[in-house]
Amino acid sequence: MGCAIFMDTRSLTYFVHAAKTLNFTQAAKECYISQTAISLAIAKLEDELGFLLFERNNRVVGLTEAGKEFYNWALQILHSYDNAVKRCTNFASGYSGDIAIAFASFFDGLFFMPQLKDFKRRYPEVQIRIRTVSPNYMQEALKSGEIDAAVCWPYDFLTDDDLTVYDLCNMNLILAVNSQHPFASMERIPAELMKNETCFMLSASNQKQTQKSLRKDLIRAGLSELNICECSHSEEVFMQLELNNSIALVPDYFRSFTNSQIVYREMDIDKNVGAVITFCNLKSNKNPTLDLLRRSLRKQNTSDADRAFFAQKNK
């Protein structure tokens, strides 16, 4: 039964320098230690291995055949060790690993795509998995571990003690109108003309605080009589718009993604209807990439880079 060999990377490093130079004095200088220390370290390594690495004859140093072979293996071991340390350090710092992030719609994902692309350029080792999840199920997906982070409005997340919430940006809701609808020929749409109109929106039926906040905003804006029809996904909102020759309330950045069948109009209302877009995750989630990604996604307004990106998408 063979005995265990205990060597450290320091001993291997000393050996590699000595093997390269075939001069213990020069190797000692390169390793910032004394010649005696490097000679003792290599002698100890030879004793642990059970074979000689160097031939020593009248101050002439050369590698044995076993030493030449071991030199090649030592280089590989040190290279693998350095890579392992680098990768694990990156993982511990959030510079590598895997993270799953959910957006409420394809359009939300596109809105943050310039920031996601910039993040990937800076941290190429991080694998980002993007999901689209209805806001009604984001909390459940976070708690089940299906996703690490959710990008959505904050109201119901803030009332959940298990979650932490960070602001990313502000958004206003704007009126999306089928191009055949009478509103399409108007520059601004007064609140009184919107009374009893069927207006499609992304559903927040399971989010009581979000619904409460939205109702308050609609009342303040003079839109309390608007007939809201909720859709599970933003994509459904636009399908309903085209099918029913109707209107919808959507985030203002959606205008960058849709075709000529949909036009966008400002509302002549008492107060803008808007919301904060936030980054949410479980407090107990220790994924080190979370903080990096959150800081990368935060923005106050749509930048020139965003607008250029959206314009290119629509060509």
VOVO-694191 format. One record per residue (C-alpha): residue in one letter; x, y, z. Coordinates in nm, 3 decimals, decimal comma. Last residue first. Layout:
<recs>
("A" (X Y Z))
...
</recs>
This chain:
<recs>
("K" (-3,520 4,831 -3,867))
("N" (-3,703 4,812 -3,534))
("K" (-3,423 4,645 -3,343))
("Q" (-3,173 4,907 -3,461))
("A" (-3,396 5,184 -3,325))
("F" (-3,422 5,002 -2,991))
("F" (-3,041 4,978 -2,960))
("A" (-2,992 5,342 -3,057))
("R" (-3,252 5,446 -2,798))
("D" (-3,084 5,237 -2,529))
("A" (-2,739 5,377 -2,610))
("D" (-2,879 5,732 -2,597))
("S" (-3,004 5,649 -2,248))
("T" (-3,357 5,572 -2,130))
("N" (-3,380 5,724 -1,786))
("Q" (-3,267 5,664 -1,429))
("K" (-3,072 5,343 -1,466))
("R" (-2,995 5,039 -1,249))
("L" (-2,920 4,723 -1,446))
("S" (-2,547 4,704 -1,370))
("R" (-2,596 4,760 -0,997))
("R" (-2,846 4,473 -0,985))
("L" (-2,620 4,245 -1,186))
("L" (-2,322 4,294 -0,958))
("D" (-2,532 4,257 -0,643))
("L" (-2,690 3,935 -0,762))
("T" (-2,365 3,776 -0,883))
("P" (-2,268 3,666 -0,532))
("N" (-2,561 3,417 -0,517))
("K" (-2,633 3,413 -0,142))
("N" (-3,013 3,411 -0,171))
("S" (-3,145 3,449 0,184))
("K" (-3,275 3,801 0,124))
("L" (-3,472 3,665 -0,170))
("N" (-3,449 3,890 -0,475))
("C" (-3,613 4,196 -0,627))
("F" (-3,492 4,453 -0,882))
("T" (-3,736 4,740 -0,922))
("I" (-3,929 4,937 -1,182))
("V" (-4,099 5,238 -1,022))
("A" (-4,445 5,327 -1,140))
("G" (-4,644 5,569 -1,350))
("V" (-4,974 5,739 -1,417))
("N" (-4,922 6,107 -1,486))
("K" (-5,152 6,349 -1,304))
("D" (-5,451 6,558 -1,411))
("I" (-5,488 6,400 -1,753))
("D" (-5,444 6,496 -2,118))
("M" (-5,307 6,157 -2,218))
("E" (-5,015 6,130 -2,458))
("R" (-5,065 5,909 -2,761))
("Y" (-4,891 5,603 -2,898))
("V" (-4,966 5,430 -3,224))
("I" (-5,012 5,058 -3,292))
("Q" (-5,061 4,910 -3,639))
("S" (-4,722 5,060 -3,732))
("N" (-4,537 4,789 -3,541))
("T" (-4,427 4,764 -3,179))
("F" (-4,095 4,770 -2,993))
("S" (-3,989 5,129 -2,927))
("R" (-4,335 5,238 -2,811))
("F" (-4,300 4,994 -2,522))
("Y" (-4,071 5,247 -2,349))
("D" (-4,377 5,444 -2,229))
("P" (-4,499 5,159 -2,010))
("V" (-4,842 5,036 -2,123))
("L" (-5,205 5,146 -2,090))
("A" (-5,412 4,999 -2,370))
("I" (-5,661 5,106 -2,637))
("S" (-5,901 4,926 -2,874))
("N" (-5,945 4,806 -3,230))
("N" (-6,035 4,465 -3,091))
("L" (-5,789 4,235 -3,267))
("E" (-5,492 4,468 -3,289))
("L" (-5,517 4,590 -2,930))
("Q" (-5,598 4,240 -2,800))
("M" (-5,278 4,107 -2,960))
("F" (-5,092 4,397 -2,804))
("V" (-5,215 4,323 -2,453))
("E" (-5,148 3,951 -2,505))
("E" (-4,778 4,027 -2,555))
("S" (-4,783 4,208 -2,223))
("H" (-4,875 3,885 -2,047))
("S" (-5,164 3,769 -1,827))
("C" (-5,405 4,030 -1,961))
("E" (-5,631 4,259 -1,756))
("C" (-5,932 4,452 -1,887))
("I" (-5,964 4,796 -1,725))
("N" (-6,285 4,991 -1,793))
("L" (-6,178 5,352 -1,733))
("E" (-6,419 5,526 -1,500))
("S" (-6,149 5,619 -1,245))
("L" (-5,938 5,789 -1,513))
("G" (-5,918 6,137 -1,360))
("A" (-5,541 6,114 -1,306))
("R" (-5,580 6,102 -0,928))
("I" (-5,836 5,821 -0,963))
("L" (-5,608 5,626 -1,199))
("D" (-5,312 5,666 -0,962))
("K" (-5,513 5,545 -0,663))
("R" (-5,638 5,244 -0,856))
("L" (-5,281 5,159 -0,957))
("S" (-5,158 5,171 -0,598))
("K" (-5,437 4,941 -0,480))
("Q" (-5,377 4,699 -0,767))
("T" (-5,007 4,686 -0,683))
("Q" (-5,081 4,629 -0,314))
("K" (-5,320 4,346 -0,396))
("Q" (-5,093 4,158 -0,631))
("N" (-5,275 3,845 -0,744))
("S" (-5,480 4,031 -1,007))
("A" (-5,179 4,228 -1,133))
("S" (-5,261 4,177 -1,500))
("L" (-5,089 4,370 -1,779))
("M" (-5,331 4,626 -1,917))
("F" (-5,612 4,653 -2,173))
("C" (-5,849 4,950 -2,182))
("T" (-6,216 4,915 -2,259))
("E" (-6,346 5,271 -2,288))
("N" (-6,613 5,364 -2,031))
("K" (-6,463 5,711 -1,987))
("M" (-6,166 5,771 -2,219))
("L" (-6,312 6,084 -2,374))
("E" (-6,333 6,248 -2,030))
("A" (-5,961 6,188 -1,968))
("P" (-5,860 6,397 -2,269))
("I" (-5,647 6,222 -2,537))
("R" (-5,359 6,419 -2,681))
("E" (-5,247 6,435 -3,046))
("M" (-5,567 6,295 -3,197))
("S" (-5,603 6,086 -3,514))
("A" (-5,524 5,759 -3,331))
("F" (-5,799 5,828 -3,077))
("P" (-6,061 5,732 -3,337))
("H" (-5,924 5,373 -3,341))
("Q" (-5,788 5,243 -3,671))
("S" (-5,422 5,279 -3,564))
("N" (-5,496 5,071 -3,252))
("V" (-5,398 5,284 -2,956))
("A" (-5,127 5,261 -2,690))
("L" (-5,177 5,519 -2,413))
("I" (-4,874 5,588 -2,196))
("L" (-4,774 5,469 -1,851))
("N" (-4,471 5,639 -1,702))
("M" (-4,155 5,464 -1,586))
("N" (-3,899 5,517 -1,311))
("C" (-3,574 5,324 -1,288))
("L" (-3,386 5,046 -1,107))
("D" (-3,502 5,072 -0,746))
("Y" (-3,393 4,795 -0,509))
("V" (-3,612 4,542 -0,325))
("T" (-3,522 4,272 -0,070))
("L" (-3,755 3,981 -0,016))
("D" (-3,839 3,751 0,277))
("D" (-4,024 4,025 0,466))
("D" (-4,283 4,053 0,187))
("T" (-4,462 4,390 0,195))
("L" (-4,207 4,551 -0,036))
("F" (-4,255 4,277 -0,297))
("D" (-4,622 4,367 -0,325))
("Y" (-4,554 4,728 -0,424))
("P" (-4,227 4,693 -0,615))
("W" (-4,298 4,702 -0,990))
("C" (-4,102 4,433 -1,175))
("V" (-3,759 4,289 -1,243))
("A" (-3,724 3,955 -1,065))
("A" (-3,407 3,792 -0,934))
("D" (-3,269 3,447 -0,854))
("I" (-3,530 3,246 -1,045))
("E" (-3,675 2,896 -1,001))
("G" (-3,554 2,902 -0,641))
("S" (-3,901 2,823 -0,508))
("K" (-3,913 3,154 -0,323))
("L" (-3,826 3,362 -0,628))
("A" (-4,073 3,178 -0,853))
("E" (-4,353 3,225 -0,598))
("Q" (-4,278 3,595 -0,574))
("M" (-4,276 3,624 -0,953))
("Y" (-4,608 3,449 -1,006))
("N" (-4,853 3,741 -1,041))
("P" (-4,586 3,948 -1,217))
("S" (-4,614 3,700 -1,508))
("V" (-4,275 3,542 -1,577))
("T" (-4,043 3,593 -1,874))
("R" (-3,714 3,415 -1,812))
("I" (-3,353 3,508 -1,881))
("R" (-3,062 3,281 -1,784))
("I" (-2,740 3,475 -1,737))
("Q" (-2,410 3,282 -1,736))
("V" (-2,131 3,481 -1,572))
("E" (-1,786 3,409 -1,719))
("P" (-1,811 3,703 -1,961))
("Y" (-1,824 3,959 -1,678))
("R" (-1,752 4,299 -1,834))
("R" (-1,890 4,224 -2,180))
("K" (-2,179 4,029 -2,027))
("F" (-2,272 4,327 -1,807))
("D" (-2,269 4,558 -2,110))
("K" (-2,503 4,319 -2,289))
("L" (-2,738 4,312 -1,990))
("Q" (-2,735 4,692 -1,968))
("P" (-2,818 4,726 -2,338))
("M" (-3,085 4,454 -2,296))
("F" (-3,275 4,635 -2,018))
("F" (-3,558 4,757 -2,241))
("L" (-3,542 4,434 -2,440))
("G" (-3,616 4,232 -2,126))
("D" (-3,906 4,461 -2,042))
("F" (-4,042 4,408 -2,394))
("F" (-4,024 4,028 -2,362))
("S" (-4,244 4,062 -2,056))
("A" (-4,256 4,064 -1,677))
("F" (-3,884 4,002 -1,659))
("A" (-3,719 3,716 -1,472))
("I" (-3,350 3,671 -1,389))
("A" (-3,159 3,345 -1,348))
("I" (-2,794 3,363 -1,240))
("D" (-2,496 3,134 -1,303))
("G" (-2,133 3,155 -1,201))
("S" (-1,855 3,400 -1,266))
("Y" (-1,752 3,748 -1,151))
("G" (-1,967 3,736 -0,836))
("S" (-1,673 3,783 -0,600))
("A" (-1,689 3,423 -0,472))
("F" (-1,723 3,302 -0,831))
("N" (-1,429 3,513 -0,947))
("T" (-1,219 3,382 -0,659))
("C" (-1,325 3,029 -0,753))
("R" (-1,228 3,084 -1,117))
("K" (-0,894 3,246 -1,032))
("V" (-0,805 2,985 -0,770))
("A" (-0,892 2,700 -1,007))
("N" (-0,697 2,861 -1,291))
("D" (-0,390 2,907 -1,071))
("Y" (-0,414 2,545 -0,952))
("S" (-0,450 2,414 -1,305))
("H" (-0,141 2,609 -1,415))
("L" (0,053 2,490 -1,111))
("I" (-0,042 2,127 -1,179))
("Q" (0,035 2,155 -1,551))
("L" (0,379 2,303 -1,485))
("A" (0,446 2,036 -1,223))
("W" (0,354 1,761 -1,471))
("N" (0,607 1,887 -1,726))
("Y" (0,876 1,918 -1,454))
("F" (0,797 1,566 -1,330))
("E" (0,900 1,423 -1,667))
("K" (1,229 1,612 -1,667))
("G" (1,288 1,521 -1,302))
("A" (1,230 1,150 -1,372))
("E" (1,493 1,169 -1,646))
("T" (1,719 1,349 -1,398))
("L" (1,748 1,724 -1,430))
("G" (2,089 1,890 -1,430))
("V" (2,300 2,084 -1,182))
("V" (2,675 2,131 -1,214))
("R" (2,826 2,219 -0,875))
("N" (3,072 1,931 -0,903))
("N" (2,792 1,682 -0,974))
("R" (2,429 1,728 -0,869))
("E" (2,167 1,539 -1,069))
("F" (1,826 1,681 -0,997))
("L" (1,474 1,542 -0,945))
("L" (1,572 1,242 -0,737))
("F" (1,309 0,983 -0,644))
("G" (1,090 0,897 -0,345))
("L" (0,841 1,178 -0,399))
("E" (0,845 1,293 -0,036))
("D" (1,228 1,279 -0,018))
("E" (1,256 1,463 -0,348))
("L" (1,022 1,735 -0,214))
("K" (1,231 1,763 0,106))
("A" (1,547 1,803 -0,101))
("I" (1,368 2,068 -0,311))
("A" (1,266 2,265 -0,002))
("L" (1,613 2,232 0,155))
("S" (1,784 2,362 -0,160))
("I" (1,532 2,648 -0,187))
("A" (1,593 2,752 0,174))
("T" (1,973 2,729 0,145))
("Q" (1,970 2,943 -0,167))
("S" (1,781 3,210 0,026))
("I" (1,431 3,326 -0,070))
("Y" (1,289 3,586 -0,308))
("C" (1,161 3,324 -0,558))
("E" (1,356 3,471 -0,851))
("K" (1,663 3,512 -0,628))
("A" (1,638 3,151 -0,510))
("A" (1,609 3,030 -0,870))
("Q" (1,930 3,220 -0,959))
("T" (2,119 3,060 -0,670))
("F" (1,972 2,716 -0,740))
("N" (2,086 2,721 -1,102))
("L" (1,937 2,481 -1,353))
("T" (1,742 2,793 -1,461))
("K" (1,416 2,630 -1,568))
("A" (1,441 2,335 -1,329))
("A" (1,521 2,564 -1,036))
("H" (1,223 2,784 -1,114))
("V" (0,995 2,480 -1,154))
("F" (1,123 2,326 -0,828))
("Y" (1,061 2,643 -0,627))
("T" (0,708 2,663 -0,768))
("L" (0,643 2,298 -0,685))
("S" (0,757 2,357 -0,327))
("R" (0,529 2,660 -0,299))
("T" (0,238 2,466 -0,448))
("D" (0,242 2,231 -0,154))
("M" (0,347 1,870 -0,121))
("F" (0,208 1,590 0,091))
("I" (0,255 1,246 -0,063))
("A" (0,046 0,963 0,079))
("C" (0,208 0,622 0,127))
("G" (0,152 0,332 -0,110))
("M" (0,000 0,000 0,000))
</recs>
